[in-house]
């Protein structure tokens, strides 16, 4: 059992590449983690990690230990799931990654309900401003928008979603509506600066026809919530996801524009590495998450009736 405990510890430190971060997750001190690693290396008779003041790196022996050890840990987890499957509920830990905006608005509430339904589960939600690597960062599941980025990973569609050009009625009353994509070049557009996408370039398609428009305006941000708030205040035209603005469209706070044109795909997928058989905990979580997101999306589409 000490060997499995050491292997778990090593995998955690290798994922963080930082003793302090691993220690925080374990609830112990960095010197305690360092001592355990030193004991492991003495027991094996090889150096597994090169230590510097800022970061850890794996030796060739450490890479071998991690790659084969991770497989053993996965098999052990699968064995535990198989043995406990008769309990009728999933158990164990899942590490989930999502973007800040969608993670806060949708994934965090879904996880809250999931652990209430399955109290034997533990979920670690890590929000980032850009996609991260599943294997390198040690996540079981990542939530992604648009096309699946890599053929080597598996993906499940959680929610159909599209990007929409929209503006507040107040802005349209003052500046008029664009009738074709290139009209946007003469409007105040609010631009989201994200990832490595070309700044201020919007791509449209209709059938076989495509148009690329370079837009501009006084306002831009790297935060989608800020961009949306400016649009609601009538500061310009914006592109946002359906999941985020469906309620605003239903209430009339925003108006959809250029509806006969399409923007790049924005469907929401769950990305995971396992190719053969999903673990019970991952399968149950993805089933729950897809149902929760679809139910939430339908609720957003309903116009709210004011009561006096």
C-alpha angles and dihedrals in degrees: 000000000000088000092056091045091051091047091052090050093048092049090051093050091045090053093052096034084208130091095209093052092048091047092052091053091049095043094237136106124274091242089057091054092046091051092051091050091050090051090050092051091049091050092050094039094227137092111250100180138032109220126210130169091261110028146008126233129192123245118222087263089050092052090051092047092049098046095048093035092054089055090051092050091049091050091049090051090050090050091052090049091051093049094046097040090101089068088076097230136077122254136190141050129312124189111208130188126197140154120274098249100042092035094056097040101041116003098050094052090045091052090049090057092042095057090045088057095040107034093175089067127090121200128194110196116196117187121201136175092233138025118284133201117269097211099034094049096038099240122154093203137016126192112223137181125219128000120008103260102213133031090212093069130068122237136194122197108237102173137001109236136169136193116246133199108223146156139185118269089241092060093048092050090056100039108020131235126292112239098191131023095256090060086073090073087072096048134080103258123189109220130206114215106209141151114331098314118134107271114247096358116129120190121208134183136186115180106312093340121098132187130187118201127193105213130191141182144152095269133062135150142173090230119084094204092056092048091051093049091053090051091051088052090057097251097134151304120310141182114229137161122266093237090060102044104030091102092048091050092049091051093046093243088123132029123215114234135197091015094171090062127073132216125208117298116279103178114151117240137182108226121203137163104224109107104181117034126002116229114247092246094051094044092048092048094050092047090051094044094051092050092045094050094048092049091048091049092053090050091052091053093059115097111237117238115219116228122207 
